[in-house]
Amino acid sequence: MTTGMLTADALRELVRRGDIDTVLAVFPDLYGRLMGKRVHGHFFIDQVLGEGMHACDYLLACDMEMDVVPGYSFATWERGYGDMHAAPDLTTLRLATWLPKTAMVLCDLARDDHQAIAVSPRQILRHQIAAAQQMGYEAFGGSEIELYLFDDSYAQAHAKNYHNLKPSGYYNEDYHILQGTREEAVIGAIRRHLEASGVPVEGSKGEAGIGQQEINLRFGPVLTQCDANVIYKHAAKEIADSVGKSVTFMAKWDEKHTGSSAHIHMSLRGLDGQAVFAGDEPCGPVTSSQEFRWFLGGWMRYAADFAICFAPYPTSYKRYQSRSWAPTTIAWSYDNRTAGLRVVGHGKSLRVENRIPGADANPYIAYAAGLAAGLEGIRQQIEPGAAFDGDIYAARALPQIPSTLRDAMQRFERSSVAQNAFGADVHAHLLRFAQYEQEAFDQVVTSWERARYFERA
């Protein structure tokens, strides 16, 4: 068993001895936040472990301020905002070592008739996993999620209206060990607590921004990977907060600084465990794996259709700037960081790196979209075309990544592939989520507007 993971019997013993007194029973919402309850250890063992718990269904139909959002059919005032049943997935039971005497378990959501809630993020991904299995595949993934570390605490940042924040560094620290050492009190603590809490970590490195770091998690089945992603993001915030610091996963926290990505590496294995993408000629017109080409072809053709799943907020699209290390066009190339789709590895490790998602994306939804697009490519046997060679930023006449959330919503709304992949209810739910984020943004007068127009307009 992976270090930090628990069985039900192991938890019972830890609770009996007093080593665990609290269990976080949680589930991801549409923003990728962990919602749920702190359950006393003995009550969890006696009640929740076998019977689950309940939570209000508005948690999948509210905004970031916890206000209910009109326009969802899933949960409404007319239906009374009833309960969802949250059933612990015991394969996710683990220690949460960054908190005293605490364990954590992720829950799956259902109605009281035990019908899975299709619009819950874990179920959205499970639906695509099932589609892959029906085609004879198991999907694996690995994430590179970047963050910024600040010397300001969250309370201080809030008091300053998130202006004039102090990043933890003062120069571009890409791969720098010296500056990384200065941030190790927080970044190292995140790595060590994740590893001790059942989230296997590869390592961390300085990134191209001031105070920017990247923590890479070990490759694994996509559901396990997404569970690890949300735990990483949650733990990082709590660990930073505990020492008077803060981190952000905003895709673009400031126009003057490099954006933060969540690069997704994905490949398929057969149900026999064999690598489906294995090949040694990824740059040529033919590889030794047809499925690899077709999967990549699906991403090429449908990446823009699923853009709201990779970049869910208006601010997310400000990351897509030329020569910023973020892609601006949909093209593929071999080991070329100007490409939105970067093919890396060889032999059994051949895979596609999707560089379009930002660090603010909900991992479950981003992986579900990537898997849906790739599987559709296999179904239709879509060829990706020739690899691009050179600086893709300087290229002309290539398909563009949508430049705004409004553009991305239009692509998603019209996409029959997205509708068929997610189903009508989930498609409408995700579209409404994006629409409300745009509506909320459109109503706000920003500090930039006041500074520009207050006196001189």
Long-range contacts (C-beta under 8 A, 24 or more apart in sequence): 2-198, 2-200, 3-195, 3-196, 3-198, 4-94, 4-95, 4-97, 4-195, 4-196, 4-197, 4-198, 4-199, 5-93, 5-94, 5-198, 6-93, 6-94, 6-95, 6-103, 7-90, 7-93, 8-49, 8-90, 8-93, 11-41, 11-44, 11-45, 11-49, 11-93, 11-103, 12-45, 14-41, 14-103, 15-41, 15-42, 15-44, 15-45, 18-101, 19-101, 20-95, 20-101, 20-102, 20-103, 21-101, 21-102, 22-99, 22-101, 22-102, 22-103, 23-48, 23-102, 23-103, 23-104, 23-105, 24-96, 24-99, 24-102, 24-103, 24-104, 24-105, 25-53, 25-86, 25-88, 25-105, 25-107, 26-104, 26-105, 26-106, 26-107, 27-55, 27-86, 27-106, 27-107, 27-108, 27-109, 27-120, 27-122, 28-106, 28-120, 28-121, 28-122, 28-230, 28-362, 28-364, 29-59, 29-60, 29-62, 29-121, 30-60, 30-119, 30-121, 30-362, 30-365, 30-430, 30-433, 31-64, 31-312, 31-362, 32-121, 32-229, 32-230, 32-233, 32-361, 32-362, 32-363, 32-364, 32-365, 33-230, 33-234, 34-230, 34-231, 34-234, 35-59, 36-86, 36-107, 41-103, 48-88, 49-88, 49-90, 52-85, 52-86, 52-87, 52-88, 52-107, 53-85, 53-86, 53-107, 54-83, 54-84, 54-85, 54-86, 55-83, 55-84, 55-86, 55-109, 56-81, 56-82, 56-83, 56-84, 57-81, 57-82, 57-83, 57-84, 57-117, 59-84, 60-84, 60-109, 60-117, 60-119, 60-120, 60-429, 63-436, 63-437, 63-440, 69-432, 69-436, 71-432, 71-435, 71-436, 72-429, 72-432, 73-425, 73-428, 73-429, 74-117, 74-119, 74-425, 74-429, 83-112, 84-109, 84-110, 84-111, 84-117, 85-109, 85-110, 85-111, 85-112, 85-114, 92-227, 94-197, 94-198, 94-199, 95-196, 95-197, 95-198, 96-197, 96-235, 97-193, 97-196, 97-197, 98-189, 98-193, 98-197, 98-235, 98-238, 98-239, 98-242, 99-238, 104-197, 104-231, 106-227, 118-423, 118-425, 118-426, 119-425, 119-426, 119-429, 119-430, 121-362, 121-364, 121-365, 122-223, 122-226, 122-364, 124-364, 124-365, 124-368, 124-422, 124-426, 125-222, 125-223, 125-226, 125-364, 125-365, 125-367, 125-368, 125-371, 126-223, 127-368, 127-422, 127-423, 127-426, 128-367, 128-368, 128-371, 128-372, 128-375, 128-421, 129-222, 129-223, 129-371, 131-371, 131-372, 131-375, 131-421, 132-268, 132-371, 132-375, 133-271, 135-375, 135-378, 135-379, 136-270, 136-271, 137-268, 137-269, 137-270, 137-271, 137-276, 137-291, 137-375, 138-221, 138-268, 138-269, 138-270, 138-271, 138-273, 139-221, 139-222, 139-266, 139-267, 139-268, 139-367, 139-371, 140-219, 140-220, 140-221, 140-222, 140-225, 140-266, 140-267, 140-268, 140-269, 141-219, 141-220, 141-221, 141-222, 141-225, 141-226, 141-264, 141-265, 141-266, 141-267, 141-367, 141-370, 142-216, 142-217, 142-218, 142-219, 142-220, 142-225, 142-264, 142-265, 143-216, 143-217, 143-225, 143-228, 143-229, 143-262, 143-263, 143-264, 143-265, 143-363, 144-214, 144-216, 144-261, 144-262, 144-263, 144-265, 145-214, 145-215, 145-217, 145-229, 145-232, 145-233, 145-249, 145-260, 145-261, 145-262, 145-359, 146-207, 146-212, 146-213, 146-214, 146-249, 146-260, 146-261, 146-262, 146-359, 147-212, 147-213, 147-214, 147-215, 147-236, 147-247, 147-248, 147-249, 147-260, 147-359, 148-209, 148-211, 148-212, 148-213, 148-247, 148-248, 148-250, 148-253, 148-257, 148-260, 149-183, 149-186, 149-187, 149-211, 149-212, 149-213, 149-240, 149-245, 149-246, 149-247, 150-211, 150-245, 150-246, 150-247, 150-248, 151-245, 152-245, 152-246, 153-241, 153-244, 153-245, 153-246, 154-237, 154-241, 154-246, 156-246, 157-246, 161-447, 163-447, 167-209, 167-210, 167-211, 167-212, 167-257, 168-211, 168-245, 169-206, 169-210, 169-211, 170-210, 171-210, 172-208, 172-209, 172-210, 173-206, 173-207, 173-209, 173-210, 173-211, 173-212, 174-205, 174-206, 174-207, 174-208, 175-205, 175-206, 176-206, 177-206, 179-206, 180-204, 180-205, 180-206, 180-213, 183-211, 183-213, 185-243, 186-239, 186-240, 186-243, 186-245, 186-247, 187-213, 187-215, 189-239, 189-243, 190-215, 190-232, 190-235, 190-236, 190-239, 190-240, 191-215, 193-235, 193-239, 194-228, 194-231, 194-232, 194-235, 197-231, 197-235, 199-228, 199-231, 199-232, 199-235, 200-228, 207-258, 207-260, 208-258, 208-325, 209-257, 209-258, 209-260, 210-257, 212-257, 212-258, 212-260, 219-265, 222-266, 222-367, 222-371, 225-363, 225-367, 226-363, 226-364, 226-367, 229-262, 229-363, 230-363, 230-364, 249-359, 249-360, 250-315, 250-359, 250-360, 251-311, 251-313, 251-315, 251-316, 251-318, 251-319, 251-358, 251-359, 251-360, 251-361, 252-315, 252-316, 252-318, 252-319, 252-358, 255-318, 258-324, 258-325, 259-318, 259-319, 259-321, 259-324, 259-325, 259-326, 259-358, 260-319, 260-358, 260-359, 260-360, 261-319, 261-325, 261-326, 261-355, 261-357, 261-358, 261-359, 262-357, 262-358, 262-359, 262-360, 262-361, 262-363, 262-366, 263-353, 263-354, 263-355, 263-357, 264-353, 264-354, 264-357, 264-366, 264-367, 264-370, 265-344, 265-351, 265-352, 265-353, 265-354, 266-351, 266-352, 266-354, 266-367, 266-370, 266-371, 266-374, 267-350, 267-351, 267-352, 268-295, 268-374, 275-348, 275-349, 275-350, 277-350, 277-351, 278-347, 278-348, 278-350, 279-346, 279-347, 279-350, 280-346, 280-347, 280-350, 282-334, 282-343, 282-345, 282-346, 282-350, 282-387, 283-334, 283-343, 283-387, 285-386, 287-350, 289-350, 290-381, 291-378, 292-350, 292-352, 293-383, 293-384, 294-377, 294-378, 294-380, 294-381, 294-382, 294-383, 295-352, 295-374, 295-375, 295-377, 295-378, 296-332, 296-341, 296-343, 296-352, 296-374, 296-377, 296-384, 297-377, 297-380, 297-381, 297-382, 297-383, 297-384, 297-385, 298-373, 298-374, 298-375, 298-376, 298-377, 298-378, 298-380, 298-382, 299-332, 299-341, 299-352, 299-354, 299-370, 299-373, 299-374, 299-377, 299-384, 300-330, 300-331, 300-332, 300-341, 300-377, 300-382, 300-384, 300-385, 300-399, 301-373, 301-377, 301-382, 302-372, 302-373, 302-376, 302-377, 302-415, 302-417, 302-418, 303-330, 303-340, 303-341, 303-354, 303-356, 303-373, 303-401, 304-330, 304-399, 304-400, 304-401, 304-402, 304-408, 304-411, 305-373, 305-411, 305-412, 305-415, 305-417, 305-418, 306-369, 306-370, 306-372, 306-373, 306-412, 306-415, 306-418, 307-356, 307-401, 307-402, 307-408, 307-411, 307-412, 308-405, 308-408, 308-409, 308-412, 308-430, 308-431, 308-434, 309-361, 309-362, 309-365, 309-366, 309-368, 309-369, 309-412, 309-430, 310-354, 310-356, 310-357, 310-358, 310-361, 310-366, 310-369, 311-356, 311-357, 311-358, 311-360, 311-361, 311-402, 311-405, 311-408, 312-360, 312-361, 312-362, 312-365, 312-405, 312-433, 312-434, 312-437, 313-360, 313-405, 313-437, 313-441, 314-404, 314-405, 314-437, 314-438, 314-441, 315-360, 315-441, 316-358, 316-360, 316-361, 316-405, 317-402, 317-403, 317-404, 317-405, 317-408, 319-358, 320-401, 320-403, 322-393, 323-393, 326-355, 326-358, 327-355, 327-356, 327-392, 327-401, 328-392, 328-393, 328-400, 328-401, 329-392, 329-395, 329-398, 329-399, 329-400, 329-401, 330-356, 330-398, 330-399, 330-400, 330-401, 331-388, 331-392, 331-395, 331-398, 331-399, 332-384, 332-385, 332-387, 332-388, 333-387, 333-388, 333-389, 333-392, 334-387, 336-388, 336-389, 336-392, 338-391, 338-392, 338-393, 339-388, 339-392, 340-392, 340-401, 343-387, 356-401, 365-430, 368-422, 369-418, 372-417, 372-418, 372-421, 372-422, 373-417, 373-421, 375-421, 376-417, 376-421, 405-434, 405-437, 405-438, 405-441, 406-438, 408-434, 409-434, 409-435, 409-438
